[in-house]
Amino acid sequence: MTAFVLTVALTACGIGASGGDDPTPTATTSPKLPGSINVTVEVTSDASQRPSGSLDGLVQNLSVNGCRVTIPLEWVSVGDGSGTTASGARFTLYGGAISSDQAWENAVSLVADQANRQGASSLTRGDDWIYAILSNDRGFTFRARFDDRYCDFSVLGVRAVPEAERHTWNAVAASLKVAPADEQTPES
């Protein structure tokens, strides 16, 4: 079995020497390694490039590990930050502490590596987020940093997720945030 390897350039591309922001995404590709497939990573420092959108219909908020996300009412949570979407794909919400910028870069690398092993069709990242979409429309992972915490939401299907459900992905990802204090448990 061919091992899929992705080396992500984790430097902030698109920022000039003067420190000014250039909102133009920059595509980077890792060097070709024997037996590997290169996935292009779009790197942007423009926060407006984060996923965006809104959910139509009835929704529910799910909070776990200090993170909160808004999902369609048809998605069924089992109470531990996981559940199933209307199409039967699995979803998970989790998060944790980030102790340093290097810890954040490691957290970004983990998402990229896992998405690559699962067959990523695209990886997009900004300074404080990464968004991976799997090939054949099987799911996505969105991880974002909020000061000293990260939150992560992912959907993973065995086969392609129906188009109507895929249209919710950006809105769900955009809703990811730190849970309000009254929704956090002492260990969050």
Secondary structure as GFF3:
##gff-version 3
##sequence-region A 1 188
A	DSSP	beta_strand	26	28	.	.	.	ID=ss1
A	DSSP	beta_strand	41	43	.	.	.	ID=ss2
A	DSSP	three_ten_helix	47	49	.	.	.	ID=ss3
A	DSSP	beta_strand	59	64	.	.	.	ID=ss4
A	DSSP	beta_strand	67	72	.	.	.	ID=ss5
A	DSSP	beta_strand	76	77	.	.	.	ID=ss6
A	DSSP	beta_strand	82	84	.	.	.	ID=ss7
A	DSSP	beta_strand	90	97	.	.	.	ID=ss8
A	DSSP	alpha_helix	101	118	.	.	.	ID=ss9
A	DSSP	beta_strand	120	126	.	.	.	ID=ss10
A	DSSP	beta_strand	129	134	.	.	.	ID=ss11
A	DSSP	three_ten_helix	135	137	.	.	.	ID=ss12
A	DSSP	beta_strand	139	146	.	.	.	ID=ss13
A	DSSP	beta_strand	149	156	.	.	.	ID=ss14
A	DSSP	alpha_helix	163	166	.	.	.	ID=ss15
A	DSSP	alpha_helix	169	175	.	.	.	ID=ss16
A	DSSP	beta_strand	177	178	.	.	.	ID=ss17
A	DSSP	three_ten_helix	181	183	.	.	.	ID=ss18
###
